[in-house]
């Protein structure tokens, strides 16, 4: 076995061991809960724009995008636009592709900052609910122009909304590509943790994914990703399309 393959095999074994380490996983969850109280994920930028993601998830997304090399990345939920810039910068390195961001309310100051960014040349934005029929029709037209499509869901985190998004947007994901559902971690947080939000334990992206996977056999959870990350906002949310 050559050194490169040997390293990959050793790393795979290590990731499996990490995934089986209950003590380490408990420590990681404890870190996540306590750091969330401090708005830890709000502290980072990507090429000058706030990217409200856990650093480990940013690294995982980079690995997926580099491996899959999608022609189109769709993201629901734009916020400050850091994730759009992140996706676009990776596609710029790859040398192809565009990003489509969808948000029910693209705030004007955020729109201006995104539009003046160097990576905006690879970005399109749609304002409206991700599950609105008129928005979905626009998305379908854009998807038709591309072969490899990846989707990231990060808008309203209620069970009903995410399940609706899953049923609508899973159809756009190409075989071998990914459907990433963020904030499934809510299901593992203490009940009542999000007092000012419409989601909670039992009503969140994780419960939506669970229901979605019962009926949709085209996707599997890529457990290796969350095993290697330990700290992630999307446990059970990295869905790979296998057929």
Backbone as CSV, one residue per row, in Angstrom:
resi,resn,N_x,N_y,N_z,CA_x,CA_y,CA_z,C_x,C_y,C_z
1,UNK,0.849,-1.207,0.000,0.000,0.000,0.000,0.882,1.253,0.000
2,UNK,0.584,2.191,-0.888,1.395,3.406,-0.940,1.089,4.307,0.264
3,UNK,2.007,5.234,0.580,1.872,6.066,1.788,0.576,6.886,1.837
4,UNK,0.127,7.363,0.688,-1.101,8.167,0.652,-2.309,7.332,1.066
5,UNK,-2.427,6.146,0.493,-3.544,5.258,0.821,-3.450,4.769,2.262
6,UNK,-2.224,4.541,2.715,-2.019,4.104,4.094,-2.493,5.177,5.073
7,UNK,-2.183,6.429,4.780,-2.617,7.547,5.633,-4.147,7.639,5.668
8,UNK,-4.773,7.502,4.496,-6.231,7.566,4.419,-6.881,6.453,5.247
9,UNK,-6.297,5.266,5.180,-6.833,4.135,5.929,-6.697,4.362,7.434
10,UNK,-5.546,4.868,7.851,-5.309,5.145,9.269,-6.272,6.220,9.776
11,UNK,-6.490,7.225,8.953,-7.408,8.298,9.343,-8.838,7.790,9.468
12,UNK,-9.239,6.913,8.548,-10.579,6.339,8.584,-10.793,5.545,9.880
13,UNK,-9.781,4.777,10.258,-9.862,4.004,11.505,-9.967,4.932,12.704
14,UNK,-9.208,6.017,12.674,-9.219,6.990,13.770,-10.588,7.656,13.900
15,UNK,-11.190,8.015,12.757,-12.510,8.655,12.756,-13.561,7.715,13.346
16,UNK,-13.476,6.445,13.003,-14.405,5.450,13.546,-14.267,5.348,15.063
17,UNK,-13.036,5.386,15.554,-12.794,5.315,16.996,-13.363,6.545,17.705
18,UNK,-13.165,7.697,17.098,-13.694,8.941,17.664,-15.219,8.869,17.754
19,UNK,-15.848,8.354,16.703,-17.304,8.249,16.667,-17.868,7.308,17.718
20,UNK,-17.033,6.381,18.201,-17.465,5.411,19.209,-17.113,5.849,20.637
21,UNK,-16.439,6.987,20.743,-15.990,7.472,22.042,-17.100,8.307,22.701
22,UNK,-17.899,7.662,23.539,-19.051,8.327,24.159,-18.639,9.466,25.088
23,UNK,-17.541,9.281,25.792,-17.063,10.318,26.706,-16.676,11.580,25.941
24,UNK,-15.954,11.396,24.848,-15.516,12.529,24.033,-16.711,13.241,23.396
25,UNK,-17.706,12.461,22.954,-18.899,13.044,22.354,-19.713,13.844,23.378
26,UNK,-19.725,13.375,24.600,-20.428,14.088,25.664,-19.748,15.421,25.960
27,UNK,-18.414,15.404,25.961,-17.638,16.632,26.172,-17.922,17.635,25.040
28,UNK,-17.974,17.106,23.807,-18.231,17.959,22.643,-19.611,18.609,22.726
29,UNK,-20.616,17.835,23.122,-21.968,18.378,23.257,-22.023,19.426,24.364
30,UNK,-21.328,19.162,25.457,-21.292,20.114,26.564,-20.655,21.433,26.129
31,UNK,-19.583,21.305,25.341,-18.952,22.511,24.790,-19.940,23.272,23.910
32,UNK,-20.654,22.521,23.072,-21.589,23.156,22.139,-22.665,23.924,22.897
33,UNK,-23.261,23.289,23.904,-24.337,23.930,24.667,-23.850,25.210,25.332
34,UNK,-22.691,25.139,25.971,-22.170,26.309,26.692,-21.668,27.407,25.764
35,UNK,-21.073,27.010,24.651,-20.586,28.021,23.705,-21.742,28.693,22.972
36,UNK,-22.849,27.956,22.761,-24.026,28.541,22.107,-24.562,29.700,22.941
37,UNK,-24.521,29.558,24.261,-24.992,30.632,25.147,-24.192,31.911,24.939
38,UNK,-22.961,31.769,24.462,-22.091,32.917,24.215,-22.117,33.358,22.749
39,UNK,-23.040,32.805,21.968,-23.145,33.094,20.526,-21.814,32.855,19.815
40,UNK,-21.193,31.741,20.135,-19.881,31.375,19.595,-19.848,31.422,18.071
41,UNK,-20.902,30.921,17.424,-20.900,30.823,15.959,-20.986,32.183,15.270
42,UNK,-21.256,33.235,16.028,-21.373,34.578,15.458,-20.016,35.282,15.340
43,UNK,-18.962,34.623,15.778,-17.671,35.312,15.941,-16.741,35.275,14.734
44,UNK,-17.182,34.683,13.616,-16.246,34.437,12.517,-16.689,35.089,11.204
45,UNK,-15.682,35.427,10.383,-15.903,35.988,9.047,-15.342,35.038,7.995
46,UNK,-15.872,35.157,6.774,-15.244,34.508,5.621,-15.052,35.571,4.551
47,UNK,-13.785,35.871,4.262,-13.426,36.909,3.285,-14.187,38.202,3.556
48,UNK,-14.250,38.559,4.849,-14.795,39.860,5.220,-16.270,39.908,5.566
49,UNK,-16.999,38.811,5.377,-18.435,38.791,5.709,-18.695,37.823,6.854
50,UNK,-19.556,38.220,7.814,-19.885,37.322,8.919,-20.472,36.005,8.411
51,UNK,-19.915,34.900,8.882,-20.416,33.568,8.510,-20.862,32.888,9.802
52,UNK,-22.144,32.807,9.998,-22.681,32.296,11.263,-22.750,30.773,11.208
53,UNK,-21.582,30.168,11.348,-21.439,28.717,11.331,-20.355,28.305,12.314
54,UNK,-20.431,27.083,12.779,-19.376,26.515,13.619,-18.161,26.233,12.726
55,UNK,-16.956,26.611,13.144,-15.774,26.400,12.296,-15.619,24.973,11.781
56,UNK,-15.943,23.986,12.610,-15.831,22.594,12.170,-16.738,22.313,10.974
57,UNK,-17.945,22.886,10.983,-18.862,22.682,9.863,-18.355,23.369,8.596
58,UNK,-17.687,24.489,8.770,-17.102,25.180,7.615,-16.064,24.282,6.942
59,UNK,-15.245,23.634,7.759,-14.220,22.731,7.222,-14.876,21.546,6.514
60,UNK,-15.921,20.989,7.117,-16.608,19.846,6.512,-17.231,20.225,5.166
61,UNK,-17.842,21.382,5.111,-18.449,21.844,3.856,-17.393,22.024,2.777
62,UNK,-16.237,22.541,3.184,-15.123,22.702,2.234,-14.718,21.366,1.651
63,UNK,-14.626,20.341,2.496,-14.241,19.009,2.028,-15.269,18.461,1.032
64,UNK,-16.547,18.627,1.366,-17.625,18.139,0.496,-17.601,18.837,-0.852
65,UNK,-17.509,20.158,-0.818,-17.547,20.932,-2.067,-16.345,20.609,-2.951
66,UNK,-15.183,20.464,-2.354,-13.989,20.150,-3.142,-14.086,18.776,-3.771
67,UNK,-14.701,17.848,-3.034,-14.840,16.483,-3.526,-15.937,16.364,-4.596
68,UNK,-17.088,16.959,-4.335,-18.237,16.854,-5.239,-18.092,17.769,-6.449
69,UNK,-17.519,18.954,-6.233,-17.394,19.980,-7.278,-18.746,20.280,-7.944
70,UNK,-19.696,20.764,-7.144,-21.028,21.051,-7.690,-21.022,22.234,-8.658
71,UNK,-21.968,22.214,-9.577,-22.148,23.340,-10.493,-23.033,24.412,-9.857
72,UNK,-23.846,23.985,-8.907,-24.763,24.900,-8.231,-24.892,24.505,-6.764
73,UNK,-24.762,25.504,-5.875,-25.014,25.311,-4.454,-26.184,26.203,-4.069
74,UNK,-27.240,25.591,-3.556,-28.421,26.332,-3.112,-28.402,26.415,-1.598
75,UNK,-28.587,27.624,-1.067,-28.683,27.784,0.381,-29.956,28.542,0.732
76,UNK,-30.744,27.985,1.664,-31.895,28.710,2.190,-31.474,29.347,3.505
77,UNK,-31.710,30.648,3.621,-31.247,31.401,4.774,-29.935,32.082,4.451
78,UNK,-29.970,33.417,4.295,-28.779,34.159,3.860,-28.087,34.886,5.010
79,UNK,-28.865,35.496,5.913,-28.319,36.305,7.014,-27.353,37.369,6.483
80,UNK,-26.107,37.350,6.952,-25.121,38.355,6.525,-24.424,37.997,5.217
81,UNK,-24.646,36.794,4.730,-24.085,36.401,3.435,-22.738,35.733,3.464
82,UNK,-22.197,35.493,4.655,-20.878,34.873,4.740,-20.811,33.498,4.112
83,UNK,-21.868,32.722,4.286,-21.875,31.374,3.703,-21.923,31.441,2.181
84,UNK,-22.671,32.391,1.644,-22.717,32.553,0.182,-21.333,32.874,-0.360
85,UNK,-20.636,33.779,0.333,-19.283,34.160,-0.075,-18.346,32.950,0.045
86,UNK,-18.505,32.194,1.104,-17.703,30.986,1.328,-17.882,29.995,0.173
87,UNK,-19.125,29.669,-0.149,-19.392,28.729,-1.246,-18.828,29.263,-2.559
88,UNK,-19.069,30.532,-2.823,-18.625,31.138,-4.079,-17.105,31.130,-4.209
89,UNK,-16.403,31.360,-3.100,-14.938,31.388,-3.150,-14.370,30.008,-3.466
90,UNK,-15.012,28.963,-2.946,-14.559,27.604,-3.254,-14.835,27.255,-4.713
91,UNK,-15.991,27.670,-5.203,-16.311,27.435,-6.616,-15.364,28.222,-7.520
92,UNK,-14.945,29.391,-7.052,-13.968,30.185,-7.811,-12.644,29.419,-7.919
93,UNK,-12.221,28.786,-6.840,-10.994,27.980,-6.860,-11.148,26.768,-7.776
94,UNK,-12.327,26.166,-7.739,-12.594,25.012,-8.594,-12.641,25.440,-10.057
95,UNK,-13.123,26.662,-10.282,-13.154,27.208,-11.640,-14.491,27.093,-12.340
96,UNK,-15.557,26.823,-11.579,-16.885,26.734,-12.184,-17.942,26.836,-11.094
97,UNK,-19.193,27.085,-11.533,-20.325,26.996,-10.616,-20.839,28.321,-10.106
98,UNK,-22.072,28.259,-9.570,-22.673,29.442,-8.972,-23.435,29.067,-7.705
99,UNK,-23.754,30.095,-6.927,-24.443,29.934,-5.656,-25.783,30.649,-5.733
100,UNK,-26.810,30.004,-5.219,-28.141,30.607,-5.167,-28.567,30.703,-3.708
101,UNK,-28.762,31.929,-3.225,-29.202,32.152,-1.855,-30.660,32.582,-1.822
102,UNK,-31.408,32.019,-0.881,-32.836,32.322,-0.747,-33.118,32.745,0.686
103,UNK,-33.825,33.868,0.846,-34.172,34.322,2.187,-35.474,35.107,2.123
104,UNK,-36.292,34.937,3.142,-37.583,35.623,3.180,-37.415,37.129,3.368
105,UNK,-36.263,37.533,3.930,-35.987,38.953,4.163,-34.495,39.218,4.018
106,UNK,-34.092,39.682,2.849,-32.686,40.046,2.627,-32.539,41.514,3.026
107,UNK,-31.961,41.744,4.156,-31.836,43.114,4.650,-30.934,43.939,3.732
108,UNK,-31.345,45.181,3.542,-30.696,46.026,2.543,-29.199,46.188,2.788
109,UNK,-28.804,46.375,4.051,-27.369,46.567,4.325,-26.575,45.301,4.017
110,UNK,-27.194,44.140,4.228,-26.518,42.885,3.882,-26.451,42.686,2.372
111,UNK,-27.543,43.007,1.699,-27.560,42.894,0.234,-26.458,43.745,-0.392
112,UNK,-26.304,44.967,0.085,-25.290,45.867,-0.462,-23.879,45.309,-0.284
113,UNK,-23.606,44.767,0.917,-22.281,44.218,1.191,-21.998,42.982,0.337
114,UNK,-23.009,42.157,0.149,-22.841,40.957,-0.681,-22.613,41.348,-2.138
115,UNK,-23.406,42.296,-2.621,-23.329,42.688,-4.029,-22.021,43.381,-4.397
116,UNK,-21.374,44.001,-3.435,-20.107,44.683,-3.754,-18.884,43.783,-3.521
117,UNK,-19.121,42.570,-3.050,-18.019,41.643,-2.794,-17.488,41.063,-4.105
118,UNK,-16.204,40.751,-4.143,-15.566,40.195,-5.347,-16.186,38.865,-5.773
119,UNK,-16.714,38.113,-4.824,-17.277,36.804,-5.137,-18.741,36.866,-5.600
120,UNK,-19.301,38.066,-5.634,-20.706,38.192,-6.026,-20.940,37.753,-7.471
121,UNK,-19.900,37.744,-8.268,-20.033,37.327,-9.663,-20.550,35.905,-9.787
122,UNK,-20.422,35.108,-8.720,-20.911,33.719,-8.749,-22.188,33.540,-7.911
123,UNK,-22.801,34.636,-7.504,-23.946,34.556,-6.587,-25.218,35.142,-7.197
124,UNK,-26.324,34.444,-6.970,-27.662,34.961,-7.265,-28.476,34.884,-5.977
125,UNK,-29.428,35.806,-5.800,-30.255,35.801,-4.601,-31.730,35.950,-4.965
126,UNK,-32.559,35.249,-4.210,-34.007,35.356,-4.363,-34.593,35.726,-3.012
127,UNK,-35.391,36.781,-2.969,-36.067,37.154,-1.723,-37.469,36.555,-1.715
128,UNK,-37.769,35.817,-0.662,-39.055,35.158,-0.536,-38.911,33.904,0.299
129,UNK,-40.024,33.332,0.711,-39.981,32.094,1.488,-39.470,30.956,0.622
130,UNK,-38.590,30.148,1.172,-38.004,29.034,0.422,-39.044,28.004,0.006
131,UNK,-40.193,27.986,0.683,-41.231,26.996,0.364,-42.394,27.605,-0.420
132,UNK,-42.264,28.873,-0.749,-43.304,29.521,-1.554,-43.270,28.982,-2.981
133,UNK,-44.417,28.730,-3.550,-44.510,28.120,-4.888,-43.792,28.937,-5.954
134,UNK,-43.915,30.266,-5.881,-43.279,31.123,-6.894,-41.755,31.072,-6.781
135,UNK,-41.257,30.968,-5.552,-39.805,30.871,-5.329,-39.283,29.537,-5.841
136,UNK,-39.988,28.465,-5.527,-39.575,27.125,-5.963,-39.543,27.036,-7.485
137,UNK,-40.485,27.701,-8.150,-40.507,27.721,-9.614,-39.254,28.401,-10.165
138,UNK,-38.837,29.486,-9.525,-37.614,30.183,-9.942,-36.391,29.288,-9.750
139,UNK,-36.373,28.580,-8.635,-35.259,27.678,-8.343,-35.179,26.573,-9.397
140,UNK,-36.320,26.011,-9.756,-36.363,24.935,-10.754,-35.744,25.375,-12.075
141,UNK,-36.033,26.613,-12.487,-35.487,27.140,-13.743,-33.962,27.219,-13.694
142,UNK,-33.444,27.621,-12.546,-31.987,27.741,-12.394,-31.346,26.350,-12.331
143,UNK,-31.980,25.429,-11.602,-31.453,24.068,-11.455,-31.311,23.369,-12.805
144,UNK,-32.245,23.619,-13.706,-32.238,22.968,-15.023,-30.953,23.226,-15.809
145,UNK,-30.265,24.305,-15.488,-29.051,24.686,-16.207,-27.797,23.976,-15.670
146,UNK,-27.964,23.182,-14.619,-26.803,22.595,-13.954,-26.916,21.088,-13.804
147,UNK,-25.766,20.409,-13.782,-25.736,18.943,-13.658,-25.564,18.491,-12.208
148,UNK,-24.604,19.099,-11.505,-24.331,18.716,-10.116,-24.844,19.796,-9.168
149,UNK,-25.782,19.415,-8.322,-26.404,20.387,-7.413,-26.274,19.930,-5.962
150,UNK,-25.921,20.876,-5.102,-25.827,20.654,-3.658,-26.771,21.627,-2.970
151,UNK,-27.381,21.206,-1.868,-28.346,22.056,-1.159,-27.992,22.129,0.323
152,UNK,-28.087,23.335,0.887,-27.895,23.546,2.326,-29.121,24.270,2.876
153,UNK,-29.761,23.678,3.878,-30.973,24.244,4.470,-30.633,24.886,5.815
154,UNK,-30.860,26.202,5.907,-30.494,26.930,7.120,-31.402,28.145,7.304
155,UNK,-32.708,27.927,7.171,-33.635,29.043,7.353,-34.430,28.842,8.643
156,UNK,-35.745,28.827,8.562,-36.581,28.607,9.750,-36.410,27.167,10.235
157,UNK,-36.152,26.983,11.527,-35.756,25.673,12.038,-36.894,24.852,12.651
158,UNK,-38.135,25.161,12.335,-39.242,24.356,12.857,-39.367,23.057,12.062
159,UNK,-39.940,22.047,12.688,-40.129,20.737,12.057,-40.887,20.859,10.738
160,UNK,-42.024,21.535,10.765,-42.880,21.603,9.581,-42.206,22.320,8.422
161,UNK,-41.500,23.416,8.722,-40.843,24.174,7.651,-39.697,23.383,7.032
162,UNK,-38.858,22.791,7.875,-37.712,22.033,7.368,-38.166,20.805,6.596
163,UNK,-39.202,20.141,7.079,-39.722,18.963,6.371,-40.244,19.366,4.996
164,UNK,-40.895,20.509,4.933,-41.381,21.038,3.648,-40.210,21.323,2.717
165,UNK,-39.170,21.956,3.259,-37.958,22.225,2.465,-37.316,20.923,1.985
166,UNK,-37.226,19.950,2.869,-36.624,18.665,2.504,-37.365,18.007,1.347
167,UNK,-38.663,18.003,1.423,-39.469,17.389,0.361,-39.336,18.131,-0.963
168,UNK,-39.185,19.451,-0.895,-39.073,20.259,-2.107,-37.661,20.255,-2.689
169,UNK,-36.665,20.496,-1.841,-35.304,20.723,-2.325,-34.480,19.446,-2.488
170,UNK,-34.895,18.355,-1.866,-34.170,17.092,-2.044,-34.195,16.643,-3.499
171,UNK,-35.239,17.032,-4.217,-35.387,16.654,-5.623,-34.319,17.295,-6.506
172,UNK,-33.739,18.377,-6.020,-32.739,19.093,-6.816,-31.331,18.528,-6.632
173,UNK,-31.115,17.767,-5.577,-29.767,17.277,-5.237,-29.359,16.145,-6.172
174,UNK,-28.161,16.242,-6.718,-27.652,15.234,-7.652,-27.147,14.003,-6.907
175,UNK,-27.169,12.872,-7.568,-26.629,11.634,-7.000,-25.144,11.832,-6.690
176,UNK,-24.749,11.462,-5.491,-23.362,11.636,-5.073,-23.112,12.961,-4.383
177,UNK,-24.075,13.875,-4.468,-23.950,15.180,-3.828,-24.644,15.161,-2.469
178,UNK,-24.727,16.326,-1.829,-25.210,16.397,-0.453,-26.371,17.356,-0.256
179,UNK,-27.195,16.999,0.708,-28.255,17.860,1.237,-27.910,18.055,2.707
180,UNK,-27.457,19.250,3.057,-27.004,19.513,4.421,-28.087,20.274,5.180
181,UNK,-28.491,19.717,6.302,-29.539,20.323,7.125,-28.905,20.830,8.416
182,UNK,-28.866,22.149,8.571,-28.225,22.742,9.739,-29.148,22.798,10.956
183,UNK,-28.523,22.904,12.115,-29.187,23.074,13.414,-30.040,21.886,13.842
184,UNK,-29.690,20.705,13.359,-30.266,19.480,13.913,-29.838,19.316,15.377
185,UNK,-28.799,20.029,15.767,-28.287,19.977,17.140,-29.350,20.390,18.157
186,UNK,-30.355,21.141,17.720,-31.419,21.606,18.617,-32.057,20.447,19.370
187,UNK,-32.172,19.290,18.703,-32.795,18.122,19.318,-32.000,17.608,20.521
188,UNK,-30.713,17.943,20.591,-29.845,17.439,21.657,-29.565,18.492,22.727
189,UNK,-30.186,19.657,22.572,-30.039,20.731,23.550,-31.091,20.559,24.649
190,UNK,-30.892,21.175,25.819,-31.890,21.080,26.888,-33.240,21.644,26.438
191,UNK,-34.327,21.004,26.851,-35.667,21.474,26.500,-35.878,22.879,27.064
192,UNK,-36.458,23.766,26.249,-36.691,25.144,26.665,-35.491,26.050,26.482
193,UNK,-34.421,25.536,25.855,-33.189,26.313,25.663,-33.446,27.547,24.799
194,UNK,-34.347,27.402,23.820,-34.629,28.499,22.881,-35.977,29.133,23.225
195,UNK,-36.010,29.867,24.308,-37.267,30.401,24.832,-37.939,31.407,23.901
196,UNK,-37.149,32.117,23.119,-37.703,33.152,22.245,-37.823,32.685,20.794
197,UNK,-37.759,31.361,20.576,-37.813,30.818,19.215,-38.983,29.841,19.069
198,UNK,-39.471,29.633,17.838,-40.608,28.715,17.651,-40.198,27.248,17.581
199,UNK,-38.912,26.941,17.767,-38.446,25.560,17.722,-37.906,25.135,19.093
200,UNK,-37.815,23.839,19.297,-37.371,23.288,20.584,-37.087,21.801,20.391
201,UNK,-36.673,21.121,21.442,-36.527,19.671,21.415,-37.877,19.064,21.013
202,UNK,-37.867,18.189,20.011,-39.107,17.588,19.525,-39.735,18.331,18.359
203,UNK,-39.233,19.525,18.051,-39.764,20.350,16.955,-38.611,21.130,16.338
204,UNK,-37.891,20.479,15.417,-36.667,21.085,14.896,-36.195,20.350,13.642
205,UNK,-35.085,20.782,13.049,-34.582,20.117,11.837,-34.289,18.625,12.001
206,UNK,-33.831,18.197,13.171,-33.524,16.775,13.381,-34.771,15.912,13.299
207,UNK,-35.861,16.373,13.890,-37.106,15.609,13.828,-37.641,15.577,12.402
208,UNK,-37.413,16.667,11.666,-37.833,16.717,10.261,-37.023,15.740,9.413
209,UNK,-35.713,15.689,9.641,-34.840,14.756,8.911,-35.251,13.310,9.184
210,UNK,-35.536,13.018,10.435,-35.933,11.666,10.815,-37.192,11.237,10.064
211,UNK,-38.176,12.121,10.005,-39.421,11.810,9.290,-39.176,11.700,7.791
212,UNK,-38.341,12.585,7.260,-38.020,12.593,5.829,-37.359,11.284,5.410
213,UNK,-36.406,10.811,6.196,-35.653,9.607,5.843,-36.489,8.328,5.940
214,UNK,-37.568,8.371,6.694,-38.457,7.203,6.775,-39.083,6.877,5.425
215,UNK,-39.331,7.931,4.644,-40.023,7.759,3.364,-39.097,7.908,2.161
216,UNK,-37.973,8.557,2.352,-37.065,8.825,1.232,-35.799,7.985,1.379
217,UNK,-35.658,6.995,0.515,-34.519,6.077,0.569,-33.382,6.491,-0.377
218,UNK,-33.509,7.667,-0.970,-32.462,8.164,-1.868,-31.275,8.754,-1.107
219,UNK,-31.481,9.000,0.192,-30.446,9.645,1.001,-30.066,8.799,2.204
220,UNK,-28.802,8.926,2.600,-28.331,8.324,3.846,-27.585,9.396,4.639
221,UNK,-27.513,9.196,5.942,-26.723,10.099,6.780,-25.256,9.704,6.662
222,UNK,-24.418,10.671,6.332,-22.982,10.423,6.255,-22.410,10.581,7.670
223,UNK,-22.384,9.485,8.410,-21.962,9.516,9.814,-20.482,9.845,9.976
224,UNK,-19.689,9.521,8.936,-18.254,9.769,9.045,-17.966,11.254,9.254
225,UNK,-18.780,12.114,8.636,-18.550,13.552,8.756,-18.715,14.008,10.201
226,UNK,-19.847,13.665,10.828,-20.064,14.117,12.204,-19.121,13.422,13.177
227,UNK,-18.691,12.189,12.856,-17.723,11.498,13.710,-16.388,12.227,13.725
228,UNK,-15.974,12.719,12.584,-14.682,13.412,12.529,-14.765,14.801,13.155
229,UNK,-15.952,15.437,13.044,-16.102,16.798,13.543,-16.248,16.841,15.059
230,UNK,-17.039,15.919,15.605,-17.433,15.913,17.020,-18.306,17.124,17.365
231,UNK,-17.784,18.317,17.140,-18.551,19.531,17.391,-19.161,19.977,16.061
232,UNK,-20.481,19.894,15.958,-21.175,20.270,14.723,-22.586,20.734,15.025
233,UNK,-23.073,21.658,14.227,-24.463,22.118,14.351,-25.408,21.203,13.585
234,UNK,-24.839,20.207,12.883,-25.655,19.381,12.007,-25.466,17.881,12.226
235,UNK,-25.558,17.377,13.464,-25.450,15.940,13.665,-26.628,15.222,13.003
236,UNK,-26.325,14.233,12.172,-27.387,13.551,11.433,-27.936,14.372,10.289
237,UNK,-27.306,15.515,10.013,-27.824,16.423,8.989,-27.025,16.454,7.708
238,UNK,-25.920,15.703,7.654,-25.149,15.608,6.410,-25.699,14.435,5.609
239,UNK,-26.609,14.727,4.710,-27.298,13.678,3.945,-26.694,13.549,2.554
240,UNK,-26.252,12.341,2.235,-25.668,12.074,0.913,-26.697,11.370,0.037
241,UNK,-26.838,11.854,-1.178,-27.760,11.196,-2.121,-27.044,10.006,-2.750
242,UNK,-27.624,8.821,-2.580,-26.985,7.594,-3.078,-27.687,7.001,-4.296
243,UNK,-28.909,7.469,-4.575,-29.619,6.975,-5.759,-30.687,7.949,-6.204
